[in-house]
Every structure is written in C-alpha cells, then in structure tokens.
Amino acid sequence: MEYHYKASSSSLLICLIEIILLSSIVVSGDLTAEQERDRIIRLPGQPANVDFAQFSGYVTVDARAGRALFYWLIEAPAVRGPSSKPLVLWLNGGPGCSSLGYGAFEEVGPFRISPDGKTLSLSPYAWNIEANLLFLESPAGVGFSYSNSSFPQYKHRPFYLAGESYAGHYIPQLSQIIVRRNKGIKNPIINFQGFLLGDPLIDNYHDYVGTHEYWWTHGLISDTTYDELRKYCPKDSFLFPKNNCNSAMIQAFGEMGNIDPYDIYNTPCTKNGTLLPHTRLPLAWMFKGYDECASLYASVYMNRPEVQKALHANVTRIPYPWESCRTNWSDSPNSVLPIFKELIASGVRIWVYSGDTDAILPLTATRRSIGALNLATMANWYAWYDDKQQVGGWSQIYEGLTYVTVRGAGHGVPLGRPRLALILFEHFLKNARMPGPKL
C-alpha cells in the first residue's frame, strides 16, 4: 500500500517550528521519564566504541490529525563536551526524502551501513564531532513519520539549520519565520545563528539556465538539446517541467547515458534484491567516498524489526515499508531569492556550497542564482586547501554570504567527500574563511 501525504511548504514550516520548540533534549542534568523513554540504548549492528548519547521518537505536530514527525538526536561525544556544542537541525530535500536515510546514515551522521544491511561502522568525519545533530523525517508520510511525543529545552543554545537540495527552499523559508518571530526579543528561545545549504534549489530561472549550461559544457548533451532546453525550460517549473520542456529534459537524460547525474563520474547502483554478503568491510572501503548503493543498504537496515524497535518507531501507524523518499508535493515557489535578501539584511549567517560533479543542481546553477542577488564581493574567488595541503575546492565571500565549492563531490557532498565536508562544516560554525595554503 502506497501512502502519499500532500504537503505544502507552509505547512511543513509550521511543523518544523513546533519541532524546534518542543523536541529539545537536555544534554546535561537530569532527564525526564519521557526523555529517558526516547533514549536509544543500542542500535543493532552498532560497534562497541560509541561514546555519545542518542535519542529518537516522535513529536506531535497536529494532535487532531494524528500527525507526528520522527526525530533522531545524536549528541556530540562526551569527550567533546556536548553541553557546550551548538544544535544543528539537518534536513534533506527531495522534496520528501528522509533525513535519516540520507543525511544521518549516508552523509553527516556518525554511522554508515555496511552492504550487508545489518552492521554499522563509525564515521571518522561525522558532524557530531562539532555539534549536536538533530535529524527530522518530514513531512508526515516520510520515513517513520505519520499523519505522536514531546520534549522541552535546549533553549537559547546556538542553533543552526543545514541541509541540501530542495532544502534550498524550505530552510530559507523556515529561517525567515524564525528571524521574524525573534525580532525584538532579547533572549529568544530559538537562538538562531544561520544556515548551511548544499547544492540547493534556489531560483527556477537561474537554476535551469545554470544546470543546462553545466550539462552542455561537460559534454553530457548535444547542441540541439541544449538549444531546446534554453528555449523551453527557463520559464517552466524546475520540479514539474511540462510539455516542450519536459520533452527536452527526457531527451537530455537519454543522451547522458548510464551515468549517475548526482555524481557524473560514477555509474548508478545496479544492485537489486539481495545485498552483498559481507559482514563488515574495512573502514578504508566504507569511507573511500561515494557509494552509489548506500540508499539500498539504508532501506534494508531501516526495515529490520529490531532496528525499528531500537529507534522507537511506531510502525503500527505506518501502512508501508520505510523508504528513503516518499510523498507528493503540492507547491514550489519559483524563487527564494527575496528571502535570501531579507535574511542577509538581518545579519543571519549564510553559507552555500556545491559539489563540482553534481549535474542535478550544479555549481553553475548556484553561482547564477547567487549572482542574481547582486552582492558586493568581500573576497574574490580563491582556492582553499585541506589539512593535507591539497586543493579542496574554491570559495568566494560576498557581503552577507559565503560560497564554497568542494572538489570532486557530487550532489551529496558529505557522502562523496566526507573529510572535506567536515572541514567545511567546522569553518561554517566558526564563520571563518576557508583555509588557504600553508606557507
């Protein structure tokens, strides 16, 4: 049975505000019985050397409709001092894709699922090294969320939003609501500091123009198809192309052949059914970078009854198996550039990044959208370097916005280049310029 929750971005924003206000967990002091109920004792297949607390459960966002969103909070390791770390809410795009299946298990969370779909390994590049991470399956109908548990606290802690893809729409929208509600309040409950967006959908027109430009300049499509795309698509919906634009898009993807457009130098996952019979692969393999089948491993793991029990998932309320992406979407504003302008004027910290091998929302699309803001340049385009003194990507600092590219990364930057993504995250939290070469 397929379940579809027809969501709007405005209803999602209201739900997320309620989540932030209600679902905060204390990282120091005594926990309530309700909070202890949501504590994860141990995940199936979890390695022995886990030194951070985890909580998961539900926050009711509409009691009358019986609608609740599933969350997973992962604290910073005890040795890193979780009580002194900020809270970061990670949201995946889709729209309607699980922040657990993608963000938590494939990108920025502490665990990676092995190809057997049973065992977990610890990521040395997990973002909870630097922050307490909150993952949310939204809207209702995604993952373990359904169409009820609440918490109070984490108040006044520095709070950030982070996410990718369609989160380029609803993170700025959510930020706008928080900023407006905090206006004039000296010590707001939600101490919102800023957001970090990866490979985002920002503006239909500029994203279309920049995306098709990337396809053509990287030799993925013909001159004729490029001309058709330029002619028919820029005025169309990016998520729901119609008529001539839709036909040109189908032609374009046909010309690309058997590649993964989310990371153009890789091929799509060809596995189906039974997973590889490995029990645990070496750490070097697990974090070699991109694994095109990671979503398949997550689907198998999350549908195991023992995993659902450990996560406190109320599967009796969900008439379908867990999937990485599930929902219909009923609205999509053409542009969030006006929101960017409002938030820049408010002084909110805004960082945007792109993987340079992503053909879904490529860096040319994002650079065109940022260019439409007409911001003054504070630091011109420069190469930034990782801790091994290799070029990690490029960056430009504008008045009110920092833009960073990550070399060799696809649409999910932390999936393909986890070490570089962690360096980026650390500098975002410090609001520090990406590092140059050591002289």
C-alpha positions as CSV (number, residue, x, y, z in Angstrom):
1,M,0.0,0.0,0.0
2,E,1.4,3.4,-1.0
3,Y,0.8,6.3,1.3
4,H,1.1,9.9,0.0
5,Y,0.9,13.0,2.2
6,K,0.2,16.0,0.1
7,A,2.3,18.6,1.8
8,S,2.8,22.3,1.2
9,S,6.0,24.2,2.2
10,S,4.0,26.4,4.5
11,S,2.5,23.5,6.5
12,L,6.0,22.0,6.7
13,L,7.4,25.2,8.2
14,I,4.7,25.3,10.9
15,C,5.6,21.7,11.7
16,L,9.3,22.4,11.9
17,I,8.7,25.4,14.2
18,E,6.8,23.2,16.6
19,I,9.6,20.6,16.4
20,I,12.2,23.1,17.4
21,L,10.1,24.5,20.3
22,L,9.0,21.1,21.6
23,S,11.7,18.5,20.8
24,S,14.8,19.9,22.5
25,I,16.6,17.5,24.7
26,V,18.9,18.4,27.6
27,V,22.5,17.4,27.2
28,S,23.3,18.0,30.8
29,G,21.4,17.4,34.0
30,D,18.6,15.0,34.8
31,L,16.4,13.7,32.0
32,T,12.7,13.4,32.4
33,A,11.0,10.0,32.2
34,E,9.8,10.9,28.7
35,Q,13.3,11.8,27.6
36,E,14.6,8.5,29.0
37,R,11.9,6.7,27.1
38,D,13.4,8.0,23.9
39,R,17.0,7.2,24.7
40,I,18.5,4.7,22.3
41,I,20.3,2.0,24.3
42,R,22.0,0.4,21.3
43,L,21.3,0.1,17.6
44,P,21.5,-3.3,16.0
45,G,24.9,-3.8,14.4
46,Q,26.4,-0.9,16.3
47,P,30.1,-1.0,17.1
48,A,31.2,-1.2,20.7
49,N,33.1,2.1,20.9
50,V,30.2,4.5,20.8
51,D,30.7,7.4,23.2
52,F,27.8,9.7,22.5
53,A,24.1,9.6,23.6
54,Q,21.3,9.1,21.1
55,F,17.5,9.8,21.4
56,S,14.7,9.1,18.9
57,G,11.0,9.2,18.9
58,Y,8.1,11.4,17.9
59,V,7.0,15.0,18.3
60,T,3.3,15.6,17.7
61,V,2.7,18.5,15.3
62,D,-1.0,18.1,14.8
63,A,-2.9,16.1,17.5
64,R,-6.3,16.4,15.8
65,A,-4.9,15.0,12.6
66,G,-2.8,12.4,14.4
67,R,0.3,13.7,12.7
68,A,3.7,13.2,14.2
69,L,7.2,13.6,12.9
70,F,10.0,11.2,13.7
71,Y,13.3,12.6,15.0
72,W,16.8,11.3,15.9
73,L,19.0,13.4,18.1
74,I,22.7,12.4,18.2
75,E,24.8,14.3,20.8
76,A,28.4,15.2,20.4
77,P,30.8,12.7,22.0
78,A,31.2,13.0,25.8
79,V,34.9,14.0,25.4
80,R,33.9,16.9,23.1
81,G,31.6,18.4,25.7
82,P,28.1,18.1,24.2
83,S,26.7,20.7,26.6
84,S,29.0,23.4,25.0
85,K,28.2,22.4,21.4
86,P,25.5,24.1,19.3
87,L,22.4,22.3,17.9
88,V,22.2,21.7,14.2
89,L,19.0,20.5,12.5
90,W,19.7,18.7,9.3
91,L,17.0,18.5,6.6
92,N,17.2,16.6,3.3
93,G,15.5,17.6,0.2
94,G,13.6,15.6,-2.4
95,P,11.2,17.1,-1.6
96,G,10.0,14.4,0.8
97,C,13.2,12.4,1.3
98,S,14.3,11.0,4.7
99,S,16.9,12.9,6.7
100,L,17.7,9.6,8.4
101,G,18.2,7.5,5.3
102,Y,20.3,10.2,3.6
103,G,21.7,12.8,6.0
104,A,22.2,10.6,9.1
105,F,23.3,7.3,7.6
106,E,25.0,8.4,4.3
107,E,26.3,11.9,4.9
108,V,26.9,13.7,8.2
109,G,25.8,11.3,10.9
110,P,28.2,9.0,12.9
111,F,27.2,5.7,11.4
112,R,27.5,4.1,8.0
113,I,25.5,1.0,7.0
114,S,27.5,-1.9,5.5
115,P,26.5,-3.5,2.3
116,D,25.0,-6.5,4.3
117,G,22.3,-4.1,5.5
118,K,23.0,-5.3,9.1
119,T,26.1,-3.8,10.5
120,L,27.3,-0.3,11.2
121,S,30.7,1.4,11.2
122,L,31.7,4.7,12.8
123,S,32.5,7.6,10.5
124,P,35.7,9.5,11.4
125,Y,34.1,12.5,9.7
126,A,30.8,12.7,11.4
127,W,29.5,16.2,12.1
128,N,28.5,15.4,15.7
129,I,32.2,15.9,16.4
130,E,31.5,19.6,16.3
131,A,27.7,19.8,17.1
132,N,24.7,18.0,18.5
133,L,22.8,16.8,15.4
134,L,19.0,16.6,15.1
135,F,17.6,14.7,12.1
136,L,14.0,15.0,11.2
137,E,11.8,12.9,8.8
138,S,9.5,15.4,7.2
139,P,6.8,16.0,6.1
140,A,4.4,13.4,7.7
141,G,4.4,10.4,5.5
142,V,8.2,10.3,5.1
143,G,10.1,7.5,6.7
144,F,8.7,6.7,10.2
145,S,6.7,10.0,10.4
146,Y,3.0,9.7,10.2
147,S,-0.2,11.7,9.5
148,N,2.5,11.3,18.4
149,S,5.9,12.8,22.0
150,S,7.2,16.0,23.0
151,F,10.1,17.4,24.9
152,P,11.1,20.8,26.3
153,Q,14.6,22.5,26.5
154,Y,17.9,23.1,24.5
155,K,16.6,26.7,24.8
156,H,18.9,29.6,24.0
157,R,21.6,27.2,22.6
158,P,23.2,28.5,19.4
159,F,21.0,26.9,16.7
160,Y,21.8,26.3,13.0
161,L,20.0,24.8,10.1
162,A,21.8,22.7,7.5
163,G,20.6,20.6,4.5
164,E,20.8,20.1,0.8
165,S,18.9,20.1,-2.5
166,Y,15.2,21.1,-2.0
167,A,16.2,22.2,1.5
168,G,17.3,25.3,-0.6
169,H,13.7,26.3,-0.4
170,Y,12.4,25.3,3.0
171,I,15.5,26.1,5.0
172,P,15.4,29.8,3.9
173,Q,11.7,29.8,4.5
174,L,12.0,28.4,7.9
175,S,14.8,30.8,8.7
176,Q,12.6,33.7,7.7
177,I,9.9,32.6,10.1
178,I,12.4,32.2,13.0
179,V,14.0,35.6,12.3
180,R,10.7,37.3,12.1
181,R,9.4,35.7,15.3
182,N,12.7,36.5,17.1
183,K,12.6,40.2,16.1
184,G,12.6,42.4,19.2
185,I,13.2,39.5,21.6
186,K,16.3,39.9,23.7
187,N,16.8,36.3,24.6
188,P,14.9,34.2,22.1
189,I,14.2,30.5,22.8
190,I,15.5,29.7,19.4
191,N,18.9,31.3,19.3
192,F,19.1,31.1,15.5
193,Q,22.6,31.9,14.1
194,G,22.4,30.9,10.5
195,F,22.2,28.1,7.9
196,L,24.4,26.0,5.6
197,L,23.0,24.9,2.3
198,G,24.4,22.3,-0.1
199,D,23.7,22.0,-3.8
200,P,20.4,23.9,-3.3
201,L,17.3,24.6,-5.4
202,I,17.1,28.4,-5.1
203,D,15.5,30.0,-8.2
204,N,13.8,28.2,-11.1
205,Y,15.1,30.5,-13.8
206,H,18.7,30.8,-12.8
207,D,18.9,27.2,-11.7
208,Y,17.6,26.0,-15.1
209,V,19.9,28.2,-17.1
210,G,23.0,27.1,-15.0
211,T,22.1,23.4,-14.9
212,H,21.7,23.1,-18.7
213,E,24.9,25.1,-19.1
214,Y,26.7,22.6,-17.0
215,W,25.3,19.7,-19.0
216,W,26.5,21.2,-22.3
217,T,29.9,22.4,-21.1
218,H,30.6,18.9,-19.6
219,G,29.7,17.2,-22.8
220,L,26.6,15.4,-21.4
221,I,24.2,16.7,-24.1
222,S,24.1,17.7,-27.7
223,D,24.0,21.2,-29.1
224,T,20.4,20.6,-30.4
225,T,19.1,19.5,-27.0
226,Y,20.9,22.4,-25.3
227,D,19.1,24.8,-27.6
228,E,15.8,23.2,-26.9
229,L,16.4,23.4,-23.1
230,R,17.3,27.1,-23.3
231,K,14.3,27.8,-25.4
232,Y,11.6,26.0,-23.4
233,C,12.7,25.5,-19.8
234,P,13.8,28.7,-18.0
235,K,10.2,29.9,-17.6
236,D,8.9,26.5,-16.5
237,S,8.8,24.7,-13.1
238,F,12.1,23.2,-12.1
239,L,10.4,20.3,-10.2
240,F,7.4,19.8,-12.5
241,P,8.5,20.5,-16.1
242,K,5.7,20.4,-18.7
243,N,5.2,19.9,-22.4
244,N,8.2,21.0,-24.6
245,C,10.5,21.5,-21.6
246,N,9.6,18.0,-20.3
247,S,10.3,16.5,-23.7
248,A,13.7,18.3,-23.9
249,M,14.6,17.1,-20.4
250,I,13.8,13.5,-21.3
251,Q,16.0,13.8,-24.4
252,A,18.8,15.2,-22.3
253,F,18.8,12.4,-19.8
254,G,18.7,9.9,-22.6
255,E,21.8,11.5,-24.1
256,M,23.6,11.3,-20.8
257,G,23.6,7.5,-20.9
258,N,24.3,5.2,-18.0
259,I,25.8,7.7,-15.6
260,D,24.7,8.9,-12.2
261,P,23.7,12.6,-12.7
262,Y,24.1,13.1,-9.0
263,D,27.8,12.5,-9.4
264,I,28.7,12.4,-13.1
265,Y,31.9,10.4,-12.9
266,N,30.1,7.5,-11.3
267,T,27.5,5.0,-12.6
268,P,24.1,4.3,-10.9
269,C,23.6,1.5,-8.5
270,T,22.9,-1.7,-10.4
271,K,22.2,-3.9,-7.4
272,N,18.7,-5.1,-6.6
273,G,17.3,-7.7,-4.3
274,T,20.0,-9.4,-2.3
275,L,22.8,-7.3,-0.9
276,L,26.5,-8.2,-0.8
277,P,27.2,-11.0,1.7
278,H,29.9,-9.1,3.6
279,T,29.6,-8.8,7.3
280,R,31.8,-5.7,7.8
281,L,34.1,-4.2,5.3
282,P,37.3,-2.4,6.1
283,L,37.0,1.2,7.3
284,A,39.1,2.3,4.3
285,W,36.4,0.9,1.9
286,M,33.5,2.4,3.8
287,F,34.9,5.9,3.7
288,K,36.7,5.8,0.3
289,G,34.0,8.2,-0.7
290,Y,30.9,7.8,-2.9
291,D,28.9,4.6,-2.8
292,E,26.1,4.7,-5.3
293,C,24.2,1.9,-3.5
294,A,24.2,3.4,0.0
295,S,20.4,4.1,-0.1
296,L,19.8,0.5,-0.8
297,Y,21.7,-0.5,2.3
298,A,19.7,2.0,4.3
299,S,16.3,0.7,3.1
300,V,17.2,-2.9,4.2
301,Y,18.6,-1.8,7.6
302,M,15.7,0.6,8.4
303,N,13.1,-2.1,7.6
304,R,14.6,-4.6,10.1
305,P,12.1,-5.1,13.0
306,E,14.9,-5.0,15.6
307,V,16.2,-1.6,14.2
308,Q,12.6,-0.2,14.3
309,K,12.3,-1.3,17.9
310,A,15.6,0.3,18.9
311,L,14.6,3.6,17.2
312,H,11.2,3.6,18.9
313,A,9.5,3.7,15.5
314,N,5.7,3.4,15.8
315,V,5.4,1.2,12.7
316,T,1.8,0.2,13.6
317,R,0.8,3.7,12.4
318,I,2.6,3.4,9.1
319,P,0.9,1.2,6.4
320,Y,4.0,0.9,4.2
321,P,7.7,-0.1,4.4
322,W,10.3,2.5,5.3
323,E,11.6,4.2,2.1
324,S,14.3,6.8,1.5
325,C,11.8,9.1,-0.3
326,R,8.1,9.2,-0.2
327,T,5.5,11.9,-0.6
328,N,3.7,14.2,-3.1
329,W,4.5,17.9,-3.1
330,S,1.8,20.5,-3.8
331,D,3.6,23.7,-4.1
332,S,7.0,25.0,-5.0
333,P,7.7,28.8,-5.1
334,N,9.6,29.9,-8.2
335,S,12.3,31.6,-6.2
336,V,13.6,32.1,-2.6
337,L,16.0,34.9,-3.6
338,P,13.7,37.6,-2.0
339,I,14.0,35.6,1.3
340,F,17.8,35.5,0.9
341,K,17.8,39.2,0.6
342,E,15.7,39.7,3.7
343,L,17.9,37.3,5.7
344,I,21.1,38.9,4.5
345,A,19.8,42.2,5.6
346,S,19.0,40.8,9.1
347,G,22.6,39.6,9.6
348,V,21.9,35.9,9.5
349,R,25.0,33.8,8.7
350,I,24.5,32.2,5.3
351,W,26.9,29.7,3.7
352,V,26.1,27.9,0.4
353,Y,28.2,25.1,-1.0
354,S,28.3,22.9,-4.2
355,G,29.9,19.7,-5.2
356,D,31.5,20.3,-8.6
357,T,30.5,16.9,-10.1
358,D,26.8,17.3,-9.4
359,A,24.6,17.6,-12.6
360,I,21.3,17.8,-10.7
361,L,21.8,21.2,-9.1
362,P,25.3,22.0,-10.3
363,L,27.6,24.8,-9.2
364,T,26.8,26.8,-12.4
365,A,23.2,26.9,-11.3
366,T,24.0,28.0,-7.8
367,R,26.5,30.6,-9.0
368,R,23.9,32.1,-11.3
369,S,21.3,32.3,-8.5
370,I,23.8,33.9,-6.1
371,G,24.8,36.3,-8.8
372,A,21.2,37.4,-9.2
373,L,21.5,38.8,-5.6
374,N,24.0,41.4,-6.8
375,L,26.0,41.2,-3.6
376,A,29.3,43.1,-3.1
377,T,32.4,40.8,-3.2
378,M,34.4,40.9,0.0
379,A,37.0,38.2,-1.0
380,N,37.4,37.2,-4.6
381,W,37.4,33.6,-6.0
382,Y,40.3,31.6,-4.4
383,A,41.4,28.0,-4.0
384,W,41.0,26.6,-0.5
385,Y,43.2,23.8,0.9
386,D,42.5,20.8,3.1
387,D,44.7,19.5,6.0
388,K,46.9,17.6,3.6
389,Q,47.6,20.8,1.6
390,Q,45.6,19.7,-1.4
391,V,43.1,21.9,-3.1
392,G,39.7,21.1,-1.5
393,G,37.7,23.5,-3.7
394,W,37.1,27.2,-4.3
395,S,35.4,29.9,-2.5
396,Q,34.1,33.5,-2.8
397,I,33.0,35.7,0.1
398,Y,30.2,38.1,-0.6
399,E,28.7,40.8,1.7
400,G,26.4,38.6,3.8
401,L,27.0,35.2,2.1
402,T,29.9,32.8,1.7
403,Y,30.0,30.4,-1.2
404,V,32.2,27.3,-1.3
405,T,32.7,24.5,-3.9
406,V,34.0,21.1,-2.9
407,R,36.3,19.4,-5.4
408,G,35.3,16.0,-6.7
409,A,32.0,15.9,-4.8
410,G,28.5,15.2,-6.2
411,H,25.1,16.2,-5.1
412,G,25.6,14.8,-1.6
413,V,28.9,16.4,-0.7
414,P,29.4,14.7,2.7
415,L,28.7,11.3,1.0
416,G,31.4,11.7,-1.7
417,R,33.9,13.9,0.1
418,P,33.3,13.4,3.9
419,R,36.7,14.7,5.1
420,L,36.3,17.9,3.0
421,A,32.7,18.3,4.1
422,L,33.8,18.2,7.8
423,I,36.4,20.9,7.2
424,L,33.7,23.0,5.6
425,F,31.3,22.4,8.5
426,E,33.9,23.4,11.0
427,H,34.7,26.7,9.3
428,F,31.0,27.4,8.9
429,L,30.4,27.1,12.7
430,K,33.4,29.4,13.3
431,N,32.3,31.7,10.4
432,A,35.9,31.5,9.4
433,R,37.3,31.9,5.9
434,M,38.1,28.6,4.2
435,P,41.8,27.9,4.7
436,G,44.5,28.8,2.1
437,P,47.8,27.1,1.6
438,K,50.2,27.0,4.5
439,L,53.3,29.0,3.6
